[in-house]
Amino acid sequence: MKYFLFLIVLLIASVSSVFAEEWINYGNQNLILCSSQEGDNLWVGAWGGLVKLNIVTGQKIYYNTTNSGLVDNNVQCILIDSQGNKWLGTDRGLCRFDGTNWITWNEDNSEIPNNYITGIATDAYANIWITTEGGLGRLNNGTWTNWNETNSALPTNHLSCIAIDNSGTKWIGSSEGVITFSGNTWNQLTMDDHVSAISIDNQGNKWFGFGNSGLGKLSGTTWTYYNPSNSDIPDVTIECMATDAAGNVWLCTEEGEATIRGGLTKFDGTNWTTWNTANSNIPFDIITSITIMNGTGVWTGMLFSGMVRFDGTNWVSYSLSNAGYFFPAVNCIEIDSSHRKWIGTEGGLSLFAGNNWSSWSPFNTQEQVLNDVAHIAADNDNVVWVDCDNGETRDIYSYNGSVWTLHQPSEYGLQVIDISCIKTDNQNNKWIGTGQSLVKFNGTNHIIYNSTNSPITSQINDIIRDLYGNFWVATAENGLLQFNGTAWTALNTSNSNIPSNRIKRIAIDNAGNKWLATASGLCRYDDLTCTIWNTQNSGIPTNDVSSVVTGQNNQIWLTTNHVDQWGEPSDGVLSRFDGSTWTSWTSLNSRLPNGAINDLKIDSFGNKWIASYEGGLIEFNENVIVAVDDETLPSISQQIETSIYPNPFNPSTTIKFNVPSEGIVKLSIFNIRGQLVKTLANERMSVGDHQINWNGMDKNDNQQASGVYFLQVQANGLKSVKKMLMLK
């Protein structure tokens, strides 16, 4: 009997781990890092995952951490071996994809020298060689051999690229120049310059792209250097490079001392030709990767423009993004009253409504100010207020659906503004937090709160209004502030047991409790005392809580970020706290992408929207994502309360639900494939509690198999989805 119960628990756990969660990654794959052609398919590594592009049909298949075994969404380099395996270098290890199966080697499961892979090559014996931030590695039949500063003559562990010639000599780029490795012999050929790219042409010449000294050619033992003083190469800084079968060298450089690149350059051994936006139809001057086509021409990866094919005359662009925002790192999210998602990135502002995207960016509009959007707020009229960078200062724009309006700092009484948050209240006031003040702005008049008339002396991180009209303000150094419209009250470490004066976010639950994301744990303030959860007394992942929101059934959702060696946030964790139990999702136990989490919002249907630095925009539901039509759904202030008992069940279960208003109620059962199994009810019901049984039969009275099923309850525009498990 005990063994049977163990099997049931194991089945529930395994089914739950596979089917209980649903992730969608709306990624931007147009920031290209590498590519390789295989017949009619171009495999593209991007900041946002891996894309398989059929260059004949245009079909795109996306692989990322939420839908595949890819270990990280930042694909730095790619190699396709003679067996058709795709070897992918990422920030989190080495992946091999054979078209069906994924294998990952990282520091947790292997002897790989370092997780940060910068280059991949294969030799005549099918060994895989990688350059990393921790030295050189070779994978031979599952066994790793590593070389670094401590066990070899390798002068540095910071390696950037690798190429292998016909004799088997490894040509290695590093932060300190060109290194060769043949047999057991190491040679450092150049010094004191970063090597960004290496290519070996069909004559055996070695070409090197340097960070500060231009292009280098090694023919036998003779070096030739090309720079702007002795050639027509545009600049000394080479970003990427490749050589074709005709002996041409294709490269991308920076343009003088400017920060933009100088387009695409070809060197045929005598003549230099450069294509940029000033003299050609090239879409963009910033090129991030170059791949020689199987035929004539090159594939170029262009920043924010996807892949571009150039045959010497024509430019053909292929957008690879499966989302409408321009920069892969998402800063913030706002959900307005029409359930539309507003996405702020370093590349501008995007609107996701239903399945449609709209974007405003320096890359597609004349609204040059819509860059680096850090904060978004939507008021009661669905006018969106945006804090963005115009190059010198941060500006606030509002958008009413057709017109953008710039709001000069003088409108809200400031000269130079460093915006730290924007919020709106139910009276359409805009609350603008800065480094040392809080501004209340109604569109015409403003009031400034600072050290002269309030306890505010530090940055404002968040502001929220409770049901009684009080405003609660999270500060960077002043703790939690309460403002009733007239008087201020401060809650800090000197007058309470609040764990920290650095508060990043605030959420208020249905009971009026204030939940604080602090630098020293999660804190609940009930207007009398503070209750604290930290790593010493709970299952919270880390004490530095970056955001907190309230979800359905009074669950608390929060995000935390680990800190890397440079003190920057990384490896974000999503956590749920129900008052007693902690559940956390990480990149190791779920499909949450790696990288810091910048923002978290929960929509009216319980879907979590995550702003990730490396993963872009992610939608998550621990049960199943509820699809909504953002543009037509009414505002939802109530949810359908639904319970299923027993669950798991055999052979029947009772479904209890509450109808908030009289109308047509539809109860449907779906299987794991999304197929309708049975409609339990589709009729008018009165307000109040109802219940109905399901006996495990389909609409034709056929007994269904054990497994996961989903109950969907719909009533007057409201929808609830619950998972159920039938065991036999």
Buried (B, 14 or more C-beta within 10 A) or exposed (E): EEEEEEEBEEBBEEBBEEBBBBBBBBBBBBBBBBBBBEEEBBBBBBBBBBBBBEBEEEEBEBBBBBBBBBBBBBBBBBBBBEEEBBBBBBBBBBBBBEEEEBBBBBEEEBEBBBBBBBBBBBBEEEBBBBBBBBBBBBBEEEEBEBBBEEEBEBBBBBBBBBBBBEEEBBBBBBBBBBBBBEEEEBEBBBEEBBBBBBBBBEEEBBBBBBBEBBBBBBEEEEBEBBBEEEBEBBBBBBBBBBBBEEEBBBBBBBBEEEEBBBBBBBBEEEEBBBBBEEEBEBBBBBBBBBBBBEEEBBBBBBBBBBBBBBEEEEBEBBEBBBBBBBBBBBBBBBBBBBBBBBBBBBBBBBBBBBEEBEBBBBBBEEBEBBBBBBBBBBBEEBBBBBBBBBEEEBBBBBBEEEEBEEBEBEBBBBEEBBBBBBBBBEEEBBBBBBEBBBBBBEBEEBEBBBEEEBBBEBBBBBBBBBEEEBBBBBBBEBBBBBBEEEEBEBBBEEEBEBBBBBBBBBBBBEEEBBBBBBBBBBBBBEEEEBEBBBEEEBEBBBBBBBBBBBBEEEBBBBBBBBEEEEEEBBBBBBBBBEEEEBEBBBBEEBBBBBBBBBBBBBBBBBBBBBBBBBBBBBBBBBBBBBBBEBEEBEEBEEBBBBEBEEBBBEEEBBBEBBBBEEBEBBBBBBBBEEEEBBEBBEEEBEEEEBEBEBEBBBEEEEEBEBBBBBBBBBBBEBBBBBBBBBBE
